Every structure is written in C-alpha cells, then in structure tokens.
Amino acid sequence: MNESQELERAQAALLARYAPETTVRRLTWSQGETQVLEFGSGPPLLLVHGGGDHACEWVPIIAPLARNRCVLAVDRPGHGLADPFEYRDIDLKAHAVRFLEEVVDALALDSVDIAANSIGGWWSAMFAIENPARVSRLAIVGAPPGVNRTVPLPLRAFGVPLIAPFIGRRLLANPTRKSSRSFWGMILVEHPELLVDELLDVDVAHTRRNSETMVGLLTSLIGPRGIRDRYILGDDWQRLRTPSLFLYGDRDKFVTSGVRKAWENIDAQNEQLSVVTIPGCGHLPWFDDPDSVVAELERFLDSG
C-alpha cells in the first residue's frame, strides 16, 4: 500500500465515524488537482484548513455545520490528497488568491461563506481582500499569521537559515499516533487526550505523504525573525470589507499578548470585524469545545 492509499484508507475510516454521508470529489485547478469533501445541502460554506493540516481537520464538525448548508472542505495544494506542490520561491499571497479564485470558480459559485483556520485564514483573508464580492462572510477560526512576526516555539526551527529544510524533515520523520498526539497537544489543542485514533491515523498518513510540501511551505513563510516581512498584512487588514469574525481559543498558542493587542487594534479600526474568544480552547478550538465553536459559527453565518 502506497502513501496515498494509506491516507485514503485512514480518511475513509474518519469519515465513517463522523460524517459517513460525505461525498469525496476531485477538483481541477490550473496547477493540478485537489480534493473536496462535500456534505449537506443549502447555502455553501467553504472550509479552508490550516498550515500543515488537511481538509479532514474539519471532519468532526462537518455534519453539525451541514444541518442547514452545503459544507465543502478543500485540501490546499500539497496537503491531504491534493497533488504535490512546491512552495519554495513562490509568492504565497498571489498563490493563495489564485487557488481560492479557481476553487470557487470550479465549484460554480458566484460568492461563498468561508470558515478558515490559521494559515487558511490568512489565505482566505487575502482572497476576500482582493475579491470582496465573492466572499459573503469570513470566519477565521484560530489565529492566522500575518498580524505580527509571532511564531510558536516548536515552529521556529523552520526559520533557521540554510539548515531549516533538514531540521524540518527530521521533525516530521517517522510520525506515529503517539508523536502526532504529542505535537497536537504542544501547539494545536488544549486536550489532546480527546483526539480519536482515526484522526491521528489521518494525520500520520498525511505527514508521510506530504512532509516535503509542509517543509517547503513553512520555510517559505517563516524566517529567522519569525513570519517574513512580506507576509505581514499590516494595513491590508483594513482593506478587508467582508463581514468577518475572528474566533479563537483563549489558550491558542499562536495568540501572544502582542497578537491579542494587534487584533484589538484591527477590530477597533474595522467595523466589519468582530472578535469572539472561546474559553479553554487551543488553536483548533473545535476539538476542545465543538459545540461552542459550531454555535458561534452558525450565529455569525446566519446573521447576514
């Protein structure tokens, strides 16, 4: 069994547990193919996953979110079961906008609500800034990069000059359920003991298949001083005219006091933005408190 087959099998087991009626489909964009998980009917909601993750990160809340809408979770290039992708030496801003433009086109949508996590939130903010008519509402769940330089300690190794790719490969080598649970507990969730084996199996298979992509993305985004200058959005956050929600856990490792202050300033200057904190949750808050996250997302998405 090759790495793609291993990931397909693990994904099928996870979907069988949480969302067995999910349709898995392939989608073509100008630089390859990717995968979309589709569940439910009604107004579309596009889910965009975070940095080294995959569309399956959303599986535990796909069914609840699909009660009144068609939920579409996409694998970003080089992640999940998307085609491999080389992130080194590309303009991540232009790439993010282009990919999401083509995904929305391929889904035959004039506009769409988006919920996105972490780097996916940064991607989706760039897309909404450049295409305001195509994003009806934007929920960023878990802190995106691009507010300031902040990078959590376990990810700083990806910014070490010259040797970062080697360090990155070592960090991602030989993943297991145990190492995956440990990493998630270090950086992504507050309660790693709640992670089910089916999810950990997807994460292990994903890392085996896509480690080179993950290293390429993180070394492109992170430099010796943290997030690289060209990816700090700064005043661009004020160009975000789409009704937007920043929803984060109060134990999100990506939200330092500096990030919190930056978000308060963005919130104060942009009337389209609201900020909601969920107590006791980490960077992927729906794993720690799925009911509260779904309730806040539904409240926001249904308020338009």
C-alpha positions in Angstrom: 0.0 0.0 0.0 1.5 3.4 -1.0 1.2 6.6 0.9 -1.8 7.9 -1.0 -3.7 4.6 -0.4 -2.8 4.7 3.3 -4.2 8.2 3.5 -7.3 7.3 1.6 -8.0 4.4 3.9 -7.4 6.5 7.0 -9.7 9.3 5.7 -12.5 6.8 4.9 -12.3 5.5 8.5 -12.5 9.0 9.9 -15.4 9.9 7.6 -17.2 6.7 8.5 -17.1 7.7 12.2 -18.2 11.3 11.9 -19.8 12.1 8.5 -20.5 8.9 6.6 -22.7 10.6 4.0 -19.8 12.8 2.8 -19.1 12.9 -0.9 -15.4 12.9 -1.9 -14.7 14.5 -5.2 -11.7 15.7 -7.2 -11.4 19.3 -8.4 -9.0 20.6 -11.1 -7.3 23.9 -10.9 -4.6 25.4 -13.1 -1.7 23.7 -11.3 -3.1 20.3 -10.6 -5.9 18.5 -8.8 -7.2 18.7 -5.2 -9.8 17.0 -3.1 -13.1 18.4 -1.8 -15.2 16.8 0.9 -18.9 17.7 0.5 -21.8 17.2 2.9 -25.3 18.6 3.2 -27.4 20.9 1.1 -28.3 24.6 1.2 -26.1 27.8 1.1 -22.4 26.8 0.5 -19.8 27.1 3.2 -16.2 26.6 2.2 -13.8 25.3 4.8 -10.1 26.1 4.4 -7.7 24.2 6.7 -4.5 25.4 8.4 -0.8 25.2 7.8 0.4 21.6 7.8 -3.1 20.1 8.1 -5.7 18.8 5.6 -9.4 19.0 4.9 -10.0 16.2 7.4 -9.2 18.5 10.3 -12.8 19.8 9.9 -14.4 16.3 9.8 -15.6 16.3 13.5 -17.8 19.3 12.9 -18.7 18.9 9.2 -22.1 17.2 10.0 -23.2 19.8 12.6 -22.3 22.6 10.2 -24.2 20.9 7.4 -27.5 21.0 9.2 -28.6 23.9 7.1 -25.9 24.3 4.4 -23.7 22.6 1.9 -20.3 22.2 3.5 -17.2 22.0 1.2 -13.8 21.2 2.8 -10.9 21.6 0.4 -7.4 20.3 0.6 -4.9 23.1 -0.1 -2.2 22.3 -2.7 0.2 19.7 -1.5 -1.9 18.8 1.5 -4.3 15.9 2.2 -4.9 14.1 -1.0 -4.2 17.1 -3.3 -1.4 16.8 -5.9 2.1 17.6 -4.5 3.1 21.2 -4.7 6.4 23.1 -4.4 6.1 26.2 -2.2 9.6 27.4 -2.2 10.3 30.6 -4.2 6.7 31.4 -4.9 4.6 34.5 -3.9 2.3 33.0 -1.2 -0.1 35.9 -1.4 -0.7 35.6 -5.2 -0.8 31.8 -4.9 -3.4 31.9 -2.2 -5.7 34.3 -4.1 -5.3 32.3 -7.3 -6.0 29.0 -5.8 -9.2 30.1 -4.0 -10.4 32.0 -7.0 -10.1 28.9 -9.1 -11.7 26.7 -6.4 -14.7 28.9 -6.2 -14.9 29.0 -10.0 -14.7 25.2 -10.2 -17.4 24.9 -7.6 -19.6 27.2 -9.8 -20.1 29.7 -7.0 -20.6 33.4 -7.5 -19.9 34.0 -3.8 -19.5 31.9 -0.7 -19.2 32.0 3.0 -15.8 30.8 4.3 -14.6 29.4 7.6 -10.8 29.0 7.7 -8.2 28.1 10.2 -4.7 29.5 10.8 -2.7 29.8 7.5 -6.0 29.0 5.8 -7.4 32.1 7.5 -4.6 34.2 6.1 -5.2 32.7 2.6 -8.9 33.4 2.9 -8.4 37.0 4.1 -6.2 37.7 1.1 -8.8 36.2 -1.2 -11.6 38.3 0.4 -9.5 41.5 0.2 -8.9 41.0 -3.5 -12.3 39.6 -4.3 -14.8 41.2 -1.8 -17.9 40.4 -3.9 -17.0 36.7 -3.9 -16.9 36.2 -0.1 -20.2 36.8 1.7 -18.9 36.2 5.2 -15.5 35.2 6.5 -14.9 33.4 9.8 -11.2 33.0 10.8 -11.1 30.2 13.4 -7.7 30.1 15.2 -5.1 32.8 14.8 -3.8 33.4 11.3 -0.2 34.5 10.7 0.3 38.0 9.2 -0.7 40.1 12.3 2.9 40.3 13.5 6.0 38.1 13.5 4.9 35.8 16.2 5.7 32.1 15.6 5.2 29.4 18.4 8.4 28.0 19.7 8.1 24.5 18.1 7.8 26.1 14.6 10.7 28.5 14.9 13.1 25.8 13.7 11.6 26.2 10.2 13.1 29.7 10.1 16.8 28.7 10.8 18.8 29.9 7.8 20.3 27.2 5.5 19.5 24.2 7.6 15.8 24.7 8.1 14.8 22.1 5.5 17.0 19.5 7.1 15.6 20.3 10.6 12.0 20.3 9.2 12.5 16.8 7.7 13.9 15.5 10.9 10.9 16.9 12.9 8.4 15.3 10.5 10.2 11.9 10.1 8.6 8.7 11.3 5.3 10.0 12.5 3.2 7.8 14.8 -0.1 8.1 16.7 1.9 9.0 19.8 4.1 11.7 18.2 1.0 13.1 16.5 -0.9 13.4 19.7 2.1 14.9 21.4 2.5 17.6 18.7 -1.2 18.5 18.7 -1.1 18.9 22.4 2.0 21.1 22.2 0.7 23.5 19.6 -2.9 22.8 18.3 -5.3 21.7 21.1 -5.7 22.0 24.8 -7.0 18.5 25.3 -5.0 16.0 23.1 -6.5 13.1 25.1 -9.8 13.8 23.3 -8.2 13.1 19.8 -9.6 9.8 18.4 -7.3 7.2 16.8 -9.0 7.7 13.3 -7.9 11.3 13.3 -4.4 10.5 14.4 -4.1 7.9 11.7 -5.1 10.5 9.1 -2.5 12.9 10.5 0.2 10.2 10.4 -0.6 9.2 6.8 -0.8 12.9 5.7 2.6 13.6 7.2 4.2 10.6 5.5 2.7 11.6 2.1 3.2 15.4 2.3 6.2 16.2 4.5 8.2 17.8 1.7 5.3 20.2 0.9 4.9 21.0 4.6 8.6 21.8 4.9 8.5 23.9 1.8 5.5 26.0 3.0 6.8 26.6 6.5 10.3 27.6 5.4 8.8 30.0 2.8 6.6 31.6 5.5 9.0 31.7 8.4 12.3 33.4 8.6 15.0 33.9 11.3 12.9 36.6 13.0 9.5 34.9 12.6 6.9 35.5 9.9 8.6 37.1 6.9 8.0 40.8 6.3 6.3 40.3 3.0 3.6 38.2 4.7 2.7 40.6 7.4 -0.6 42.1 6.2 -0.4 45.2 8.4 -2.7 47.9 7.0 -4.1 45.4 4.5 -6.4 44.1 7.3 -8.2 47.4 7.0 -8.9 46.6 3.3 -11.0 43.6 4.5 -14.5 44.8 3.8 -16.2 41.5 4.1 -18.2 40.9 7.3 -15.7 38.9 9.3 -15.3 37.0 12.6 -12.1 36.2 14.4 -12.9 33.3 16.6 -10.2 31.9 18.8 -9.5 29.9 21.9 -8.1 31.7 24.9 -5.3 29.1 25.1 -4.3 29.4 21.4 -0.5 29.1 21.3 -0.4 31.5 18.4 -2.1 34.3 20.3 0.5 36.0 22.4 -0.2 39.3 24.2 1.3 41.1 21.1 -1.1 39.2 18.8 -4.0 39.9 21.1 -3.2 43.6 21.1 -2.8 43.7 17.3 -6.2 42.1 16.9 -7.8 44.6 19.3 -6.3 47.4 17.1 -7.6 45.8 13.9 -11.0 45.3 15.5 -11.2 48.9 16.6 -10.4 50.2 13.1 -12.5 47.8 11.0 -16.3 47.9 11.7 -16.8 44.8 9.6 -14.8 42.7 12.1 -15.9 41.1 15.3 -13.7 39.1 17.8 -15.0 36.3 19.9 -13.0 34.2 22.4 -13.9 30.7 23.5 -12.5 29.7 26.9 -10.4 26.6 27.5 -9.6 26.1 23.8 -6.5 25.9 21.7 -5.6 26.8 18.1 -8.1 24.3 16.6 -10.8 25.1 19.1 -13.5 22.8 17.7 -11.5 19.8 19.0 -11.7 21.2 22.6 -15.2 22.6 22.5 -17.0 21.7 19.3 -20.5 22.7 20.4 -19.4 26.3 21.3 -17.5 26.7 18.0 -20.4 25.4 15.9 -22.8 27.7 17.8 -20.6 30.8 17.3 -20.1 30.0 13.6 -23.8 29.4 13.0 -24.7 32.7 14.9 -22.2 34.6 12.7 -23.1 32.9 9.4 -26.8 33.3 9.9 -26.6 37.0 11.0 -26.3 38.3 7.4 
